[in-house]
Amino acid sequence: MRAFVVSDHGSAPAVQDVPEPTPGPGQVRVRIHACGLNFADLLMAKGTYQDTPALPFTLGMEVAGVVETHGDGVTSPAIGTRVAVFEGSGGLAEAGVFDAARCVTIPDSMPFEEAAGFIVAYGTSHLALTDRAHLRQGERLLVLGAAGGVGLTAVELGAAMGAEVIAVARGAEKLAVAKAAGATHALDSERVDLRAEVKALGGADVVYDAVGGDGFKAAMRATNPGGRLVVIGFASGEIPQIPANHLLVKNIDVIGFYWGGYLRWAPERLAKSLGELMAMYEAGQLNPHIGARRPLEQAGDALEILRTRKVAGKVVVTM
C-alpha cells in the first residue's frame, strides 16, 4: 500500500510503498478514505512534537474510513462500520491499524472528508470551552487564529453556547468565513491594534489562543478581571512568556489545554464530549468547513497549505 512516510527529520516526508499492516490484539485495520491534517503533523515531521513516534513512521493523526479486519479479542466496532479514529500517527496511508477503543462510529450522513477533520478540531474546542474555560452564555469569547482548523470550531461552538464571539484572523476572506460560523465581531490581526479593539468592544471574558506570540500578549492585556485564557497551541512559532504579576493584579487565569492528554488521564470525559458533538452534528447544529482537499500523492502540498495558513478551516488528504 501507499503511505506518506517520515524517514528522517531532516528530509521531507514522501509517499512510499510499504507493507499493509496486520492488526494485533485489541486493534482493527481501517481502510482509510480521508485524513485530516493538524499543526502537530508539521511539528512531528520535524521531530519537535511531544509525542513524535520513532523513525520511520507514517504521518497523519486523525482518519476516517471503514473497519475491515479485527485483531485478536476484538468484536466491536463490527467489520464494515464507518469510523473516525485519532491515534497520533499512521493516517496518511491507504490502510492503518488502530486501537479498537479509539474508534468512534460516525453517522451515515457524515462524509468521510468531514469526519477525518472532525474529532481533533471540534473535540479540542468543545472540551477547552466547556471543561477548562467553563464558558457561560453571554460572555465575550476572543478567538485568536479564528479561521484555522481548530479556531473556526471554537467560533462555531462558542456562538452555539451563547457567547458573543470576537474572531481574529488575517484577511477579509478568512474573516468572512469566521462571521459565517457565528462570530459577532471580526478583526483583522494585521490591520488593527488588537488590545485597543477588544477593549473597545468591552474586553474578553475568555480567550481561546491557538497562535501564541504577540497575539497572546495583546489578548492578555484585553482580558477582563476574572477572565480565563486557554492556551491551545503556538502556530506563530513563538511561545509567550507570562508575567505572573499581571495574573495577580487582574485576577485572571491562564489555562493549559492538550486534547490528546485526555486519552490517557480522562478518556471518559473525552468520550462524553465526542458523543455530544456527534449528536450536535446529526441535529444539523455543526457545519465542518474544509478549506482544501488534496490526494495522497500531494500530501506534501497539503502540509504546505497548512503551514502557510493559506485557507480557512481544515486541510484534508483523500485516498
C-alpha positions in Angstrom: 0.0 0.0 0.0 1.0 3.7 -0.3 1.9 5.8 2.8 3.3 9.2 3.5 6.4 8.3 5.5 8.9 10.4 7.6 12.2 8.6 7.2 14.4 11.3 8.6 13.6 14.5 10.5 16.0 16.4 8.2 14.3 15.3 5.0 10.8 15.9 3.6 8.3 13.1 4.0 7.5 11.2 0.9 4.9 8.7 -0.5 6.3 5.2 -0.3 5.2 1.6 -0.9 5.0 -0.2 2.5 3.6 -3.5 3.6 -0.1 -3.5 4.5 -0.3 -3.7 8.3 -1.9 -6.6 10.3 -3.9 -5.7 13.4 -2.6 -7.0 16.7 -4.6 -7.8 19.9 -7.2 -5.1 20.6 -6.7 -3.5 17.2 -8.6 -3.1 13.9 -7.4 -2.4 10.4 -9.2 0.5 8.8 -9.4 1.1 5.1 -8.7 4.8 5.1 -10.8 7.2 3.0 -9.5 10.5 4.3 -7.1 12.0 6.8 -7.4 15.4 8.4 -4.1 17.4 8.9 -3.2 19.2 12.1 -0.5 21.7 13.1 1.0 18.9 15.2 1.8 17.0 12.0 4.2 19.7 11.0 6.0 19.5 14.3 6.1 15.7 14.2 7.7 15.8 10.7 10.5 17.9 12.3 10.7 15.8 15.4 9.7 18.6 17.7 6.3 17.3 18.8 5.9 16.0 22.3 4.5 12.6 21.1 6.7 12.1 18.0 7.0 8.3 17.1 10.2 6.5 16.4 11.5 6.7 12.8 10.4 5.7 10.3 6.7 6.5 10.7 3.6 7.5 8.7 2.2 10.9 9.4 -1.5 11.6 10.0 -3.1 12.0 13.4 -6.8 11.5 12.5 -8.6 9.5 9.9 -12.0 8.3 8.7 -12.7 5.0 6.9 -14.2 1.6 7.2 -13.2 -1.3 9.6 -12.1 -4.2 7.5 -10.3 -6.6 9.9 -10.2 -7.4 13.6 -7.3 -8.3 15.7 -7.5 -10.9 18.5 -10.1 -10.1 21.1 -11.9 -7.5 19.1 -15.7 -7.7 18.4 -16.5 -4.1 18.1 -16.8 -2.0 16.0 -18.1 -4.5 13.6 -16.4 -5.1 10.2 -17.9 -2.7 7.8 -18.5 0.1 10.4 -17.8 3.6 9.3 -15.4 5.1 11.9 -13.2 8.1 12.7 -10.0 7.5 14.7 -7.4 9.6 16.5 -4.3 7.6 17.0 -1.5 10.2 16.7 0.1 8.8 13.5 -0.5 6.4 10.7 -3.3 8.2 9.0 -1.7 9.3 5.7 -1.9 5.8 4.2 -4.4 3.6 2.3 -4.9 1.5 5.5 -3.9 1.6 9.1 -4.1 -0.4 12.3 -5.6 1.4 15.3 -6.8 0.6 18.8 -10.4 -0.5 18.6 -11.2 1.5 21.7 -10.3 4.7 19.9 -12.7 4.2 17.0 -15.7 6.5 17.0 -18.7 5.4 14.9 -19.7 8.2 12.5 -23.2 8.9 11.2 -24.1 7.7 7.8 -24.9 11.3 7.0 -21.3 12.4 7.7 -18.9 12.3 4.7 -15.5 10.7 5.3 -13.8 14.0 4.5 -15.7 15.9 7.2 -15.3 13.0 9.7 -11.5 13.0 9.1 -11.3 16.6 10.2 -13.9 16.5 13.0 -12.5 14.7 16.1 -9.5 16.8 16.9 -10.8 20.2 15.8 -14.2 20.0 17.4 -13.1 17.9 20.3 -10.4 20.4 21.2 -12.7 23.4 21.1 -15.6 21.6 22.9 -13.5 20.4 25.8 -11.5 23.6 26.0 -14.5 25.8 26.2 -16.7 23.5 28.5 -14.3 21.5 30.7 -11.5 24.1 31.0 -12.8 27.6 30.4 -16.3 27.0 31.6 -17.6 29.4 29.1 -21.0 30.8 30.1 -23.9 32.2 28.0 -23.5 36.0 27.5 -19.7 36.0 28.0 -17.4 37.5 25.4 -15.1 35.0 23.8 -12.0 36.1 21.9 -10.7 33.5 19.4 -7.2 34.0 18.0 -6.5 32.2 14.8 -10.2 32.1 14.2 -10.1 30.8 10.7 -7.8 27.8 11.4 -8.8 24.2 11.7 -9.4 24.4 15.5 -10.1 28.2 15.7 -13.1 28.1 13.4 -14.7 25.3 15.5 -14.2 27.5 18.6 -16.1 30.3 16.9 -18.9 28.0 15.9 -19.2 26.2 19.3 -18.8 29.5 21.2 -21.7 31.0 19.3 -23.8 27.9 19.9 -23.1 28.2 23.6 -24.5 31.7 23.6 -21.2 33.7 23.8 -20.5 36.9 22.0 -17.6 35.9 19.8 -14.8 38.1 18.6 -12.9 36.4 15.8 -9.3 37.4 14.9 -7.8 36.2 11.6 -5.8 37.5 8.7 -7.6 38.9 5.6 -11.2 39.7 4.6 -11.8 36.2 3.1 -11.0 34.4 6.4 -12.9 36.9 8.5 -15.9 36.3 6.3 -15.7 32.6 7.0 -15.5 33.3 10.7 -18.5 35.6 10.5 -20.5 32.8 8.7 -19.5 30.4 11.5 -21.2 32.7 14.1 -18.7 35.4 15.1 -20.3 38.7 16.2 -17.2 40.7 15.5 -14.3 40.0 13.1 -10.9 41.7 13.5 -8.0 41.6 11.0 -4.9 40.7 13.0 -2.6 42.6 10.5 -4.7 45.8 10.4 -5.9 46.6 14.0 -4.5 47.3 17.4 -5.8 44.1 18.9 -5.7 45.2 22.5 -7.4 48.5 21.8 -10.1 47.0 19.6 -11.0 44.2 22.0 -11.1 46.6 25.0 -13.4 48.9 22.9 -15.8 46.0 22.5 -15.9 45.5 26.3 -12.9 43.2 26.8 -12.6 39.5 26.7 -14.0 37.1 29.4 -12.5 34.1 27.8 -9.6 33.9 25.3 -9.0 30.9 23.1 -5.5 31.0 21.7 -4.0 28.6 19.2 -1.5 31.2 17.9 0.7 32.5 20.8 3.2 35.3 20.1 2.2 38.9 20.1 -1.5 38.0 19.8 -1.4 36.3 23.2 0.3 39.3 24.8 -2.3 41.7 23.4 -5.2 39.4 24.3 -4.0 39.1 27.9 -4.0 42.9 28.3 -7.5 43.0 26.9 -8.8 40.3 29.2 -11.4 41.4 31.8 -10.8 40.9 35.5 -11.7 37.3 36.4 -11.2 36.2 32.8 -9.7 33.0 31.5 -7.1 32.5 28.8 -6.9 29.0 27.3 -3.6 28.0 25.7 -4.3 25.7 22.7 -1.1 26.0 20.7 1.6 28.2 19.1 1.0 28.4 15.4 3.0 31.6 15.3 6.1 29.7 16.4 6.5 31.9 19.5 5.7 30.6 22.9 4.8 33.7 25.0 6.3 34.2 28.5 3.6 35.1 31.0 4.2 37.9 33.6 2.8 36.5 36.8 2.1 40.0 38.2 -0.5 40.6 35.5 -2.3 37.5 36.5 -2.3 38.6 40.2 -3.4 42.2 39.6 -6.3 41.3 37.2 -7.3 38.1 38.9 -7.1 36.2 35.6 -6.3 32.5 34.9 -4.1 31.1 32.2 -5.2 27.5 31.5 -3.3 24.9 29.5 -5.1 22.5 27.3 -3.9 19.4 25.4 -6.7 17.4 23.9 -4.6 14.3 23.4 -3.8 14.2 27.1 -7.4 13.3 27.9 -6.9 10.0 26.1 -4.6 9.0 28.9 -6.0 10.6 32.1 -9.7 11.3 31.4 -10.9 9.2 28.5 -14.4 9.1 29.8 -14.7 12.9 29.6 -13.3 12.9 26.0 -15.8 10.2 25.0 -18.7 12.1 26.5 -17.6 15.3 24.6 -17.4 13.4 21.3 -20.8 11.9 21.9 -22.3 15.4 22.4 -20.6 16.7 19.3 -21.9 13.8 17.1 -25.4 14.5 18.4 -25.0 18.2 17.5 -23.8 17.2 14.0 -26.8 14.9 13.5 -29.1 17.7 14.7 -27.6 20.0 12.0 -26.0 22.3 14.5 -22.4 21.9 13.3 -21.1 22.6 9.8 -17.5 21.5 9.3 -15.6 23.7 6.9 -13.0 22.1 4.7 -10.6 24.7 3.2 -8.5 22.4 1.0 -8.6 18.8 -0.3 -5.6 17.0 -1.8 -5.0 13.4 -2.9 -2.3 11.3 -1.1 0.2 12.0 -3.8 0.0 15.7 -2.9 0.2 15.3 0.8 3.4 17.4 0.9 1.5 20.2 -0.8 -1.3 19.8 1.7 1.2 20.2 4.6 2.5 23.4 3.0 -1.0 24.8 2.7 -1.4 24.1 6.5 2.0 25.6 7.3 1.4 28.8 5.5 -2.3 29.1 6.7 -3.5 29.8 3.2 -7.0 28.6 3.7 -9.7 28.7 6.4 -10.9 25.5 8.1 -9.4 22.0 7.8 -7.0 20.6 5.2 -7.9 17.1 4.3 -6.0 14.4 2.3 -8.1 11.8 0.5 -7.0 8.3 -0.5 
